[in-house]
Every structure is written in C-alpha cells, then in structure tokens.
Amino acid sequence: MKFLADEDFPKPLVAKIQKLGHSVKTIQQKNLQGSSDETVASLALKEKRVVLTFDKDFLKNQPKNLQVVIFHYPKKPTSEITPFIESFLEELQMIKFSKGKILQFSKNGLEKQK
C-alpha cells in the first residue's frame, strides 16, 4: 500500500511501515510542514496514498475520494504503538477500505470513524 504520513505521524512508525514493505512519504519529505489539511489531502489524492495521522479532526469535510486512517492512542508513547503496526497493516489489507472513508486505529483495532 501507499501512504502519506501527516506531519504529526511519528518517524518510528513510518520506518516500521516501510520496513514491512509499504511505500510511505512524509509531509516533511515533501517540504510541506505547516500545510493545511486540504493541502495534505490534495497531495494524497494526487499520489493515490492513504493519509496516516494522529489528528482526530483531520478534514471533517474531506474530499469524496480520500482515504484516511486516524491513529487514536492518547498519551501513549510511540514505542508502545510500534508493536501494533503489523496487525494494523494486516487488518487494513483484509477490509474493503473504500474511498471517502475515515478509519480509526486504536487498541480495539481498525474501525470506521463515527
């Protein structure tokens, strides 16, 4: 899969996803630090990437073709989230992740955003 890591997405998680064979570009690599959610969404759509973020309010009114996964691990250090990345990727590949959907990944696994 192809991902775009939002500015708040931790580098160790990016590295883990890449190590598992997936393409991940970061906002920092694109020199877009401080960009609006709309700019991030446009880039993700252009490059056909799924947005990875910790921003629970990421684009409430998102474009219809955008795919977003919001990681919801309040007050958890990255080191405690890293072990769950493999299961996240497995779950993501098993579900039908249609365009225009926001999913949330937490200790409960992957679920549709309410």
URRAMO-V460580 format. One record per run of one state. SS is the DSSP state (H for helix, E for strand, C for the rest). FROM is the first residue (numbers start at 1). TO is the last residue. If there is no record, write none. Layout:
BEGIN
SS	FROM	TO
SS	FROM	TO
END
This chain:
BEGIN
C	1	1
E	2	5
C	6	10
H	11	19
C	20	22
E	23	26
C	27	36
H	37	47
C	48	49
E	50	53
C	54	67
E	68	71
C	72	77
H	78	94
C	95	101
E	102	106
C	107	108
E	109	112
C	113	114
END
